[in-house]
Amino acid sequence: MKPYEPLVTAWREQQRRPGRAFSLALGFLLAVCAFVGFSHLFNAERLAEDELLKRVGGYFAAFAPLPATGPATAPAELPQVKDAKEGFFANTVLTCLLPRSLTERLRALPGVADAVPVLMFRMRSDLGGHLFNLCGIDMSRPLVVGRTCCAPSEVKSGVFLGTATGTGGPGAMLDEGYASVHSYLVGDRIRIGAGEFTVTGIVDTGIRPVRGDVYLTWDDAARAMASSLGEPLGDRANIFLIEVESTTKQELAMLGVKNLMGGVINSYNCFRPASKVVGLNANAANILTAILYGIALLFGLKTQLAAVVERRREFGILRCIGWSDRVIGAQLVWEALLPALIGACAGGVLGIVIAKFAGTFVMTGAAAGMMPFDGGLVVKGIALALLGSALTGILAAIVARRSSPAEILRMI
């Protein structure tokens, strides 16, 4: 017998009993359609949830407090501060400096979407001698800055830092509380260290991992604090703002940053419950599709076993004329695989179509625009269907093999 003959015979069997073939194909069509469709819908929903929940926990600030550890600058190498009450701080903690080049290594860590360096320096003001926090921001990554420090949407008056179009440069942006206490308005002049800047914006950032009283661009901040330092700052920062890829990966990102910097993390525990919310719908979809796959496999197994009982005389005759158990088993496996393959492929296409159309009606907001096509889901759905159908065919072949041809023919 030729190697492909069991396949040809199995195909003829499908044509001879189209009802049975259709019912098997329909079961796997529904299972794969549900798997592909629900997976696409809930992937879009998860992406939208993740994008939303990032704003309540998907970011943090990292710094290395004194004494320095890891790649941080040794304490003896820190720039000398002329005033003992001034210095580089994160919240109330005195920090050492880290090389800005560490940014690229942070961005490469698992779970980290982006990172940006920040200067936070506590200075003494010429206006009454009070202390304030100067925040120098690297504006090359505005999205990270907006989620961890300050965002254009939080500007109360004026314009956001770095967007002023006047001849005086980017100017200074003040925290609303600081501006109110010291009676600063947009357009006023403010002296910061050795420089004088125009107030171009007033912002209310709310609760953030990093919050300053006065915000300057990185270069302006470095020049402003130069008069307070005994030596050049160099290409160093004391805080890194970190954005994570997903709230579910924040623990991983925080661990990697700690191992690299040897420092501490300033974040909020709200990311923990937020990370648990992400993926709940996906779990429900997985359970539902698993049930549908299970039903399809049980139905396929029942149909295959019924076919073995119905065709026992046929198999007995074939074995008497020389067909081996291996050939008959191969035919039964192909008889299970062929309708499953047709149904699974049709179900994959139908699942994508349903997901696209259903997404426009079921989903709203950000989720409606996050419907990515994932060919891997289609391949996975078809592979699961073929694996299950092959299993039913193998079980049917084992049942058929257990009886001898003589016993089968005597029962008829």
Residue pairs with C-beta under 8 A, 6 or more apart in sequence:
1 323
1 327
5 327
6 327
6 330
6 331
6 334
7 330
7 334
9 331
9 334
10 331
10 332
10 334
10 335
10 337
10 338
11 334
11 338
13 331
13 335
14 21
14 335
14 338
14 339
17 307
20 303
20 307
21 338
21 339
22 339
23 299
23 303
24 299
24 300
24 303
24 336
24 339
24 340
24 343
24 389
25 339
25 340
25 342
25 343
25 346
26 343
27 295
27 296
27 299
27 300
27 343
28 296
28 300
28 339
28 340
28 343
28 344
28 347
28 385
28 388
28 389
29 343
29 344
29 346
29 347
29 350
30 292
30 296
30 347
31 289
31 292
31 293
31 295
31 296
31 344
31 347
31 381
31 385
32 343
32 344
32 347
32 348
32 351
32 381
32 382
32 384
32 385
33 347
33 348
33 350
33 351
33 354
34 288
34 289
34 292
34 347
34 351
35 289
35 292
35 293
35 347
35 351
35 377
35 380
35 381
35 384
36 347
36 348
36 351
36 352
36 355
36 377
36 378
36 381
37 350
37 351
37 352
37 354
37 355
37 358
38 285
38 288
38 289
38 355
39 282
39 285
39 289
39 374
39 377
39 381
40 351
40 352
40 355
40 359
40 371
40 372
40 373
40 374
40 377
41 285
41 355
41 358
41 359
41 362
41 363
41 371
42 281
42 282
42 284
42 285
43 282
43 372
43 374
43 377
44 359
44 363
44 367
44 368
44 370
44 371
44 372
45 281
45 282
45 363
45 367
46 278
46 279
46 281
46 282
47 366
47 367
47 370
47 372
48 363
48 365
48 366
48 367
48 370
49 277
49 278
49 281
49 367
50 58
50 246
50 247
50 248
50 278
51 366
51 370
52 366
53 247
53 271
53 274
53 275
53 277
53 278
54 147
54 243
54 244
54 246
54 247
55 147
56 268
56 270
56 271
56 274
57 247
57 250
57 267
57 268
57 269
57 270
57 271
57 272
57 274
57 275
58 147
58 243
58 244
58 246
58 247
58 250
58 271
58 274
59 144
59 147
59 148
59 209
59 241
59 242
59 243
59 244
59 267
60 148
60 209
60 242
60 244
60 250
60 254
60 265
60 266
60 267
61 90
61 118
61 148
61 209
61 210
61 239
61 240
61 241
61 242
61 265
61 266
61 267
62 106
62 239
62 240
62 242
62 257
62 258
62 261
62 263
62 264
62 265
62 266
63 90
63 93
63 95
63 98
63 238
63 239
63 240
63 261
63 263
63 264
63 266
64 70
64 72
64 95
64 96
64 98
64 238
64 261
64 262
64 263
64 264
65 90
65 93
65 94
65 95
65 96
65 263
65 264
66 75
66 94
66 95
66 96
67 75
67 96
68 74
68 75
68 96
68 262
69 262
69 263
70 260
70 261
70 262
70 263
71 98
71 99
71 102
71 260
71 261
71 262
72 96
72 97
72 98
72 261
72 262
72 263
73 96
73 97
73 98
73 99
73 236
74 96
75 96
78 88
78 96
78 97
79 97
79 229
79 230
79 231
79 232
79 233
79 234
80 229
80 230
80 231
81 87
81 228
81 229
81 230
82 228
82 229
82 230
83 124
83 228
85 122
85 124
85 131
86 121
86 122
86 123
86 124
86 131
86 228
87 94
87 121
87 122
88 94
88 95
88 96
88 97
88 119
88 120
88 121
88 122
88 238
89 95
89 120
89 121
89 122
89 133
89 238
90 120
90 210
90 238
90 239
90 266
91 266
93 264
95 120
95 238
95 239
96 238
97 233
97 234
97 236
97 237
97 238
98 117
98 236
98 237
98 238
98 240
98 261
99 235
99 236
100 117
100 235
100 236
100 237
101 235
102 117
102 240
102 260
102 261
103 115
103 116
103 117
103 240
105 260
106 112
106 115
106 240
106 242
106 257
106 260
107 114
107 115
109 253
109 256
109 257
109 260
110 249
110 252
110 253
110 256
111 244
111 245
111 246
111 249
111 250
111 252
111 253
111 256
112 242
112 243
112 244
112 245
112 253
112 256
112 257
113 243
113 244
113 245
114 141
114 143
114 144
114 242
114 243
115 141
115 144
115 240
115 241
115 242
115 243
116 137
116 138
116 140
116 141
116 144
116 145
116 148
116 240
116 241
117 138
117 218
117 237
117 239
117 240
117 241
118 135
118 136
118 137
118 138
118 149
118 210
118 237
118 238
118 239
118 240
118 241
119 134
119 135
119 136
119 137
119 218
119 221
119 222
119 225
119 233
119 237
119 238
119 239
120 133
120 134
120 135
120 136
120 210
120 212
120 238
120 239
121 133
121 134
121 136
121 221
121 225
121 228
121 238
122 131
122 132
122 133
122 134
123 131
123 132
123 133
123 134
123 192
123 193
123 224
123 225
123 228
124 130
124 131
124 228
125 131
125 132
125 191
125 192
126 191
127 182
127 191
132 178
132 213
132 214
133 211
133 212
133 213
133 214
134 192
134 193
134 212
134 213
134 214
134 216
134 221
134 224
134 225
135 149
135 210
135 211
135 212
135 213
135 214
135 215
135 216
135 221
136 216
136 217
136 218
136 220
136 221
136 222
136 225
137 145
137 149
137 150
137 161
137 215
137 216
137 217
137 218
137 221
138 145
138 218
138 237
139 145
139 161
139 162
139 217
139 218
143 243
144 241
144 242
144 243
145 151
145 241
146 152
146 153
147 243
148 208
148 209
148 210
148 241
148 242
148 243
149 205
149 208
149 209
149 210
149 211
149 212
149 241
150 160
150 161
150 173
150 203
150 205
150 208
150 211
150 215
151 160
151 205
152 160
152 163
154 203
154 204
154 205
154 206
155 173
155 201
155 202
155 203
156 176
156 202
156 203
156 204
157 185
157 186
157 201
157 202
158 164
158 173
158 186
158 199
158 200
158 201
158 202
159 200
159 201
160 173
160 201
160 203
161 170
161 171
161 172
161 173
161 200
161 201
161 215
161 216
161 217
162 170
162 217
163 170
163 200
164 170
164 171
164 198
164 200
164 201
166 198
166 200
168 197
168 198
169 197
169 220
170 200
170 216
170 217
170 220
171 197
171 198
171 199
171 200
171 201
172 190
172 192
172 197
172 198
172 199
172 200
172 214
172 215
172 216
172 220
173 199
173 200
173 201
173 202
173 203
173 214
173 215
173 216
174 184
174 190
174 199
174 201
174 202
174 203
174 213
174 214
174 215
175 202
175 203
175 204
175 205
175 211
175 212
175 213
175 214
175 215
176 202
176 203
176 204
177 204
177 213
178 184
178 213
178 214
179 185
179 199
179 202
184 190
184 199
184 202
185 199
185 202
186 199
186 200
186 201
186 202
187 198
187 199
188 198
188 199
189 196
189 197
189 198
189 199
190 196
190 197
190 198
190 199
190 214
191 197
192 214
192 216
192 224
193 223
193 224
193 225
193 226
193 227
193 228
194 223
194 224
194 226
194 227
195 220
195 223
195 224
197 216
197 220
197 224
203 215
205 211
207 268
209 241
209 266
209 267
209 268
210 239
210 241
210 266
216 224
222 233
225 233
226 232
226 233
240 257
240 261
242 253
242 257
244 250
244 253
245 253
246 275
246 278
247 271
247 274
247 275
247 278
248 275
248 278
248 279
250 267
250 271
250 275
251 275
254 265
254 267
257 263
257 265
258 264
258 265
293 384
293 385
293 388
296 385
296 388
297 388
297 389
297 391
297 392
300 336
300 340
300 388
300 389
300 392
301 391
301 392
301 395
301 396
304 332
304 335
304 336
304 392
304 393
304 395
304 396
305 395
305 396
305 399
307 335
307 396
308 315
308 332
308 396
308 399
308 400
312 400
312 403
312 408
312 411
312 412
313 408
313 409
313 412
315 328
315 400
315 408
316 403
316 405
316 408
316 409
316 412
317 405
317 409
318 328
319 325
319 328
319 405
320 405
320 409
325 397
325 400
325 401
328 397
328 400
328 401
329 393
329 394
329 397
329 398
329 400
329 401
330 397
332 393
332 394
332 396
332 397
332 400
333 390
333 393
333 394
333 397
334 393
335 393
336 389
336 390
336 392
336 393
336 396
337 386
337 389
337 390
337 393
339 389
340 385
340 386
340 388
340 389
341 382
341 385
341 386
341 389
343 385
344 381
344 382
344 385
344 386
345 382
347 381
347 385
348 378
348 381
348 382
351 378
351 381
352 373
352 378
355 371
356 371
359 367
359 368
359 371
360 368
363 371
